Amino acid sequence: MKTTPLIRSLHWPLILGLTALALIRPLFSIVGLSDALGKPATPLILTAAITAAWVLIVGLSRVSHPVLTLVAAGLTYALASIVLSGVLSPIFTGELQGPLAMPLAVVPVLITNALWGLISGGLALLLQRVRAGRSPSRATR
């Protein structure tokens, strides 16, 4: 019997949807809403709102691997934002900016967003376990 690798078993349409939701953050910056509404408050509020949405969407669903799903969403978001920056910065500013302009910045972007997904995934898992009526401490024994 063939086993499906864990990565293939993830719900990729959900991950791509969560990634699209997170792209609201750079979109606010691109169209100038972050500046108009005030920095650093706007990006922080957006990050908190996106995190809450991720946790609720995954935590209230029957996703079998919530932590890995949200780590994948974080990494997919990081890749999408890097590409978006690489495509749009030359159009808007006339020069390449962002992580692609400084390749050493790519790794920290990936790590930061993987950690964002890991924390969100842990909260989603906790929510799933609370909803299932299991004590989180008992479920890990």
Disulfide bonds with the S-S distance in Angstrom:
none
